[in-house]
Amino acid sequence: MIGSNPTEQSRVIAICLLAGKIMLQSGGETYRVEDTMKRMAAALGLPHSHSYVVPTGIFFSVDATEPAKLIRISERTTDLDKVSEVNAVSRRIGQGELSAQEAHDLLVQIEGKPSSYSTAVQLGAAALSSGCFTIMFGGGWSDFLPALICGGIGYAAVIAFHRLVRVKFFAELTASFVIGMLAFFLIYMGVGHERDKIIIGSVMPLVPGLLITNAVRDLMAGHLVSGLSKGAEAFLTAFAIGTGIAVVFSLFM
């Protein structure tokens, strides 16, 4: 048990904050982050911890006498593999298989671990899914190849523009504009027949499906602030996609 040892308490707090940071940055739900942090703290000897998580920050406290600790979350991606690995560390702590130091070392390794899928794999998956979505939404097989091209280049545009401008809204708006322009160009060149189906299939990899799902789950779990903020972020993403396509149609229709 940690007891009242300030050094050990600080170590446990650092472990819990690091676990929460990794999960929140990787697309974990708010209630899952809070629950994991509390379980880890209890297993490491601090049963009376309190956590409050929002999409941009984590507040964590072990009792009423110690000041709460805050960690800022500035980047959020989708990497459910890391969420699963942090949950595995939490379970091992609860079963007594890991000490505090071993858990901290594992979490540092998880945080520094690169994405499970390289950029090339992500682009390939986005391109293939775009073609498949086009077929699913009623497009013909003649539209599969142009949708594959538009989806792959559009996803590459998201990655490239997000590196240049650290604002997701502008990256997604620009990428959807690129997709619309490519779709019009390919139809003009005689590649593909149904422009609308190509565009719909190509923008599907940009749609914030995980964000919408997490927003609904957080709202159902009673985390109103996180649920509403994630819902607003999902709305802005959808608005950016629609605006980019609308600009293209206003130019050529």
Summary of the structure (lengths in Angstrom):
residues: 253
radius of gyration: 22.0
end to end distance: 69.9
largest distance: 73.8
contacts: 832
relative contact order: 0.11
helix: 70%
strand: 6%
